[in-house]
Every structure is written in C-alpha cells, then in structure tokens.
Amino acid sequence: MTTQKIAATAPRRVSPARRGAQSSLRKSGRGGTLPVKLSVLFVCALWIVPTLGVVITSFRSVDAANSSGWWTLLAHPGGLLDLTTGNYSKAIEQADLGSAFLNSVAITLPAVFLPILIAAFAAYAFTFMTFKGRDTLFIVIVSLLVVPNYVAFVPIIKLYASAHLNGTFPAAWLAHIGFGMSMAVYILRSYMATLPKDVIESAKIDGASHFQTFYRLILPMSAPALASFAIFQFLWVWNDLLVALIFVGPGDKQPITVATNGLLGQQGTGWELVTAGGLFSMLVPILVFLTLQRYFVRGLTSGAVKG
C-alpha cells in the first residue's frame, strides 16, 4: 500500500482545542434553539389568543357576553352548548353587511390595481431610464413614507369639497392611491433593480420600445413583487376605517369596516355583533393572502440581495 493510501485511510487526529470548540458549538446550537422556539410561541400567542377571543365572542349570546369573559368558556366547556350563530344573521341584517361588502369591493379593487399600474411605470423609469434628477426624485418619493397620512387629511378634504368628491368612491380611491404610492414605487423599484440587465439590452438591440420592454419583459418578471404589494395594499384598504370614515362616511356607500363599526352601541353594547361582523369581513383578506402567499416572501426578499 502506498504512502498516499495509508494517509488517506488513516483516521484524522483532531486537536483537543478544536474538539472542544466543535463540542461547544454543538451545545450552543442545541441550546440556542430553545429561546428561539419560546420566542416564536410567544409571538404566535400574541396573535392567536385575541383572535380566539373574537371567534368565541362572536358565537356567544348577549347575556353571556355581558356577564363573563370569553375565557370562561375554556374553563367550563359545558357552555359550548349555548353557542349560537344568531349574532351573524343579526349583524348582517342590522348593518346591511351585504351591501357594505359590495361597497368594499368597489373601493378596494381600483385602489389596489391603479397604484400598482402607476408605480410599475415609475419603478421602470427609475430603474432602466436615465433622466436628469432621477435619484433626487426617487429619494423625495421614498421620503414621503415617513409622513403620517393624517397630516394630509384637512387639505385633501378641502380639495375634495371644492370638487364635490366627498362621500364618493373616487374620494377613497384617490386617497388610497396617494397614500400607497410611495411604498409601491419603493418595493417595485428595489425588485426591478435585481433583474438581469442583459435582457433589457437585448430588447433594445432588437428595437423594442420602452413600452414593449415594460409590458412584455419587466411586468412578467416582476410578478412576485407585484403580488407582494397587492397583498399589502389590499389588506390595508379592505381593513381601513379611518380613511373610509373621513372620505366616504356612513351611508349607502359605506364599506364593511364602517358598517361593522356602526354595530357598536353608544354605551359599549353590541360588541358581540361587532366581533361577528369583523369575522365576516376577514374572510376575503384571508382568502387573498392564502392565494398569493407563495409570492409574498419572494417579492419581499428578492430586492434585498443582489446576485
């Protein structure tokens, strides 16, 4: 047997210092997972426990909801026999949640697709087009993220009043489009910056215009980022109450959040109906998130690291 074969088959000697370092790393790795797991369980509990309370309260009767907390049902499982679905039928009938549901759809869909379309054009220009003041304009747009939305409420209301837009769907559309535009441009531009430049150069060599390059190449390649922002914008617009109260208000055009808020009485009564209406309004956001969740993480992380 040659010297090389003997050296290859011979067991490698590990120094005591290196063996101790490897052992400590294994121990720290095993021990480090416990705090992580406990932290994850704690965060999950922060989300699950309130949601569980809302679900249980929505099925409790008025007397049971006013006399004891929802957690008493866990200690006395016999109360499960007293649960009822009457809160849902009463909430739907009293607040006309069917019409409010359609109003929310009419407000949300344009307020989601229009910002995506406009921001996609802007992100393409900031990424692949060269013009004077491009970087400065991008910084100004992104810096608007730190400005609170309520700062602009008073001037927008006065502007809408002069244009007779208050209390209409276009008022909510324009408000949501304006407030969500900075985030949309930032997310889409960060993602488009990671796309291969060779594809764009090849399109230019083939004589493709900017619109053809944008429509045939950039939009299909940016599907994860578009879906990520669509989830953000949809959840924000659908669950919004402040903008809906200010620019639409109660009435025949009220969205489901305003209608659900109207179920709460002046003395704090009727909150079992509010929980039922809230769960009713949660069905669509949950469906949207589950449908687009595979794009969610891809769209958020793709623009973070290049290469």
C-alpha positions as CSV (number, residue, x, y, z in Angstrom):
1,M,0.0,0.0,0.0
2,T,1.4,3.3,-1.0
3,T,2.1,6.2,1.4
4,Q,-0.8,8.2,0.0
5,K,-3.3,5.4,0.5
6,I,-2.2,4.9,4.1
7,A,-2.5,8.6,4.8
8,A,-6.0,8.7,3.2
9,T,-7.3,5.7,5.2
10,A,-5.7,6.7,8.5
11,P,-8.1,8.5,10.9
12,R,-7.5,12.2,11.2
13,R,-6.3,13.4,14.6
14,V,-8.2,16.4,16.0
15,S,-6.5,18.6,18.5
16,P,-8.2,18.9,21.9
17,A,-8.7,22.6,21.4
18,R,-10.5,22.1,18.1
19,R,-12.5,19.2,19.6
20,G,-13.6,21.4,22.5
21,A,-14.6,24.2,20.1
22,Q,-16.7,21.9,18.0
23,S,-18.4,20.5,21.1
24,S,-19.2,24.0,22.4
25,L,-20.7,24.9,19.0
26,R,-22.9,21.9,19.0
27,K,-24.0,22.6,22.5
28,S,-24.7,26.2,21.8
29,G,-26.6,25.3,18.7
30,R,-28.8,22.9,20.6
31,G,-29.3,25.3,23.5
32,G,-29.9,28.3,21.2
33,T,-32.9,26.7,19.6
34,L,-35.0,26.8,22.8
35,P,-35.1,30.6,23.2
36,V,-36.0,30.9,19.5
37,K,-38.8,28.4,19.9
38,L,-40.1,30.1,23.0
39,S,-40.0,33.5,21.3
40,V,-41.9,32.1,18.3
41,L,-44.5,30.6,20.6
42,F,-44.9,33.9,22.4
43,V,-45.4,35.9,19.2
44,C,-47.9,33.3,17.9
45,A,-49.8,33.5,21.2
46,L,-50.0,37.3,20.9
47,W,-51.8,36.8,17.6
48,I,-53.8,33.7,18.3
49,V,-55.2,34.5,21.8
50,P,-57.0,37.7,20.7
51,T,-58.3,36.1,17.6
52,L,-59.6,33.1,19.6
53,G,-61.4,35.6,21.9
54,V,-63.1,37.3,18.9
55,V,-64.2,33.9,17.5
56,I,-65.7,32.7,20.7
57,T,-67.4,36.0,21.5
58,S,-69.0,36.1,18.0
59,F,-70.9,32.9,18.9
60,R,-71.9,33.8,22.4
61,S,-75.3,35.2,23.4
62,V,-75.8,38.8,24.5
63,D,-76.3,37.8,28.2
64,A,-73.2,35.5,28.2
65,A,-71.0,38.1,26.5
66,N,-72.1,40.8,29.0
67,S,-71.9,38.7,32.1
68,S,-68.5,36.9,31.7
69,G,-65.3,36.9,29.7
70,W,-64.8,34.6,26.7
71,W,-62.1,32.7,28.6
72,T,-64.6,31.3,31.0
73,L,-65.8,29.1,28.2
74,L,-62.4,27.3,28.2
75,A,-62.7,26.6,31.9
76,H,-66.4,25.4,31.6
77,P,-66.7,23.5,28.3
78,G,-70.4,22.9,29.0
79,G,-71.0,26.4,27.8
80,L,-70.3,25.2,24.2
81,L,-73.9,24.1,24.1
82,D,-75.1,27.7,24.5
83,L,-73.2,29.0,21.4
84,T,-75.3,30.4,18.6
85,T,-74.9,31.7,15.1
86,G,-77.6,34.4,15.7
87,N,-75.1,37.1,16.0
88,Y,-74.0,36.7,12.4
89,S,-77.6,36.8,11.0
90,K,-78.4,39.8,13.2
91,A,-75.2,41.7,12.3
92,I,-75.7,41.1,8.5
93,E,-79.3,42.3,8.7
94,Q,-78.8,45.2,11.1
95,A,-75.7,46.7,9.4
96,D,-76.7,45.6,5.8
97,L,-73.3,43.9,5.5
98,G,-74.2,42.5,2.1
99,S,-74.3,46.0,0.5
100,A,-71.3,47.1,2.6
101,F,-69.4,44.1,1.3
102,L,-70.0,45.1,-2.3
103,N,-69.0,48.7,-1.5
104,S,-65.7,47.5,0.0
105,V,-65.1,45.5,-3.2
106,A,-65.8,48.6,-5.3
107,I,-63.4,50.7,-3.2
108,T,-60.6,48.1,-2.8
109,L,-60.1,46.8,-6.4
110,P,-59.4,50.2,-8.0
111,A,-57.4,51.3,-5.0
112,V,-55.2,48.2,-5.5
113,F,-54.7,47.9,-9.3
114,L,-54.3,51.6,-10.1
115,P,-51.3,52.2,-7.7
116,I,-49.7,49.0,-9.0
117,L,-50.0,50.2,-12.6
118,I,-48.8,53.7,-11.9
119,A,-46.0,52.6,-9.6
120,A,-44.8,49.9,-12.0
121,F,-44.3,52.6,-14.7
122,A,-42.5,54.8,-12.3
123,A,-40.3,52.0,-11.0
124,Y,-39.3,51.1,-14.6
125,A,-38.4,54.7,-15.3
126,F,-36.3,54.9,-12.1
127,T,-34.5,51.7,-12.8
128,F,-33.9,51.5,-16.6
129,M,-34.3,55.1,-17.9
130,T,-31.8,57.9,-17.5
131,F,-33.0,61.4,-16.9
132,K,-31.9,64.5,-15.0
133,G,-32.8,64.4,-11.3
134,R,-33.8,60.8,-11.3
135,D,-32.1,59.8,-8.0
136,T,-33.3,63.0,-6.3
137,L,-36.9,62.5,-7.3
138,F,-36.7,58.9,-6.1
139,I,-35.4,60.0,-2.7
140,V,-38.2,62.5,-2.4
141,I,-40.9,59.9,-3.3
142,V,-39.5,57.4,-0.8
143,S,-39.1,60.0,1.9
144,L,-42.9,60.5,1.9
145,L,-43.1,57.2,3.7
146,V,-42.2,58.9,7.0
147,V,-45.0,61.5,6.6
148,P,-48.1,60.4,8.6
149,N,-51.2,60.1,6.5
150,Y,-53.4,62.2,8.8
151,V,-51.3,65.3,8.2
152,A,-52.8,65.5,4.7
153,F,-56.5,64.9,5.7
154,V,-57.5,68.5,6.2
155,P,-56.1,69.9,2.8
156,I,-57.5,66.8,1.0
157,I,-60.9,67.3,2.5
158,K,-61.0,70.9,1.4
159,L,-59.8,70.0,-2.1
160,Y,-62.5,67.3,-2.4
161,A,-65.1,69.7,-1.1
162,S,-64.3,72.1,-3.9
163,A,-64.6,69.2,-6.4
164,H,-67.7,67.7,-4.8
165,L,-66.0,64.4,-4.2
166,N,-66.6,63.9,-0.5
167,G,-68.7,60.9,0.2
168,T,-68.0,59.1,-3.1
169,F,-65.9,56.2,-4.2
170,P,-63.4,58.3,-6.2
171,A,-62.6,60.1,-3.0
172,A,-61.5,56.9,-1.3
173,W,-59.7,55.7,-4.5
174,L,-57.6,58.9,-4.8
175,A,-56.7,58.9,-1.1
176,H,-55.6,55.3,-1.0
177,I,-53.7,55.6,-4.3
178,G,-51.8,58.7,-3.0
179,F,-51.0,57.2,0.4
180,G,-49.8,53.9,-1.0
181,M,-47.8,55.2,-4.0
182,S,-44.5,55.7,-2.1
183,M,-44.4,52.1,-0.8
184,A,-45.4,50.7,-4.2
185,V,-42.6,52.6,-6.0
186,Y,-40.0,51.6,-3.4
187,I,-40.9,47.9,-3.5
188,L,-41.1,47.6,-7.3
189,R,-38.0,49.7,-7.9
190,S,-36.0,47.6,-5.4
191,Y,-37.1,44.4,-7.2
192,M,-36.6,45.6,-10.7
193,A,-33.0,46.6,-9.8
194,T,-32.2,42.9,-9.3
195,L,-33.5,41.9,-12.8
196,P,-30.7,41.0,-15.3
197,K,-29.7,44.0,-17.4
198,D,-28.7,41.7,-20.3
199,V,-32.3,41.1,-21.1
200,I,-33.1,44.8,-21.3
201,E,-30.0,45.4,-23.5
202,S,-31.1,42.6,-25.8
203,A,-34.5,44.1,-26.1
204,K,-33.0,47.4,-27.1
205,I,-30.8,45.8,-29.7
206,D,-33.9,44.1,-31.2
207,G,-35.5,47.5,-31.5
208,A,-38.1,47.2,-28.7
209,S,-39.5,50.4,-27.3
210,H,-39.7,51.2,-23.6
211,F,-43.4,50.3,-23.5
212,Q,-42.8,46.9,-25.3
213,T,-39.9,46.1,-22.9
214,F,-42.0,47.1,-19.9
215,Y,-45.1,45.2,-21.0
216,R,-43.5,42.0,-22.4
217,L,-40.5,41.6,-20.2
218,I,-40.5,43.6,-17.0
219,L,-44.1,43.0,-15.9
220,P,-44.0,39.2,-16.2
221,M,-40.6,39.1,-14.5
222,S,-41.8,41.3,-11.6
223,A,-44.9,39.2,-10.8
224,P,-43.6,38.3,-7.2
225,A,-43.1,42.0,-6.3
226,L,-46.4,43.0,-7.8
227,A,-48.2,40.2,-5.8
228,S,-46.4,41.3,-2.6
229,F,-47.5,44.9,-2.9
230,A,-51.0,43.8,-3.9
231,I,-51.3,41.9,-0.7
232,F,-50.1,44.8,1.4
233,Q,-52.4,47.3,-0.4
234,F,-55.5,45.0,-0.4
235,L,-55.2,44.3,3.3
236,W,-54.7,48.0,4.1
237,V,-57.6,49.2,2.0
238,W,-60.0,46.5,2.9
239,N,-59.4,46.8,6.7
240,D,-59.2,50.6,6.6
241,L,-61.6,52.5,8.9
242,L,-60.1,56.0,9.2
243,V,-59.9,56.9,5.5
244,A,-63.3,55.3,4.9
245,L,-64.9,57.3,7.8
246,I,-63.4,60.6,6.6
247,F,-63.8,60.5,2.9
248,V,-66.8,58.2,2.5
249,G,-68.6,58.1,5.8
250,P,-71.7,56.3,6.9
251,G,-74.5,55.9,4.3
252,D,-75.3,53.9,1.2
253,K,-71.7,53.9,0.1
254,Q,-70.1,52.8,3.4
255,P,-67.6,50.0,3.3
256,I,-67.8,47.0,5.6
257,T,-65.5,48.5,8.2
258,V,-67.7,51.5,8.7
259,A,-70.8,49.3,8.7
260,T,-69.3,47.0,11.4
261,N,-68.2,50.0,13.5
262,G,-71.8,51.1,13.4
263,L,-72.9,48.0,15.2
264,L,-71.3,49.2,18.4
265,G,-73.8,51.0,20.7
266,Q,-73.2,54.3,22.4
267,Q,-72.9,52.6,25.8
268,G,-70.5,50.0,24.5
269,T,-73.2,47.4,23.8
270,G,-73.4,45.2,20.8
271,W,-69.8,44.2,20.7
272,E,-70.8,40.6,20.2
273,L,-72.2,41.8,16.9
274,V,-69.0,43.7,16.1
275,T,-67.0,40.5,16.5
276,A,-69.4,38.7,14.2
277,G,-69.2,41.4,11.6
278,G,-65.4,41.6,12.0
279,L,-65.0,37.8,11.3
280,F,-67.4,38.2,8.3
281,S,-65.1,40.9,6.9
282,M,-62.0,38.8,7.5
283,L,-63.0,36.1,5.0
284,V,-61.8,37.9,1.9
285,P,-58.4,39.1,3.2
286,I,-57.6,35.6,4.4
287,L,-58.6,34.2,1.0
288,V,-56.4,36.7,-0.8
289,F,-53.4,36.1,1.4
290,L,-53.6,32.3,1.1
291,T,-53.9,32.6,-2.7
292,L,-50.9,34.9,-3.1
293,Q,-48.7,33.8,-0.2
294,R,-46.3,31.9,-2.4
295,Y,-45.3,35.3,-4.0
296,F,-45.2,37.1,-0.7
297,V,-41.7,36.2,0.6
298,R,-40.2,36.0,-2.9
299,G,-41.3,39.6,-3.6
300,L,-40.0,40.9,-0.3
301,T,-36.6,39.2,-0.3
302,S,-35.7,39.3,-3.9
303,G,-34.9,43.0,-3.8
304,A,-32.8,42.8,-0.7
305,V,-29.8,40.9,-2.0
306,K,-28.4,41.1,-5.5
307,G,-26.7,38.3,-7.3
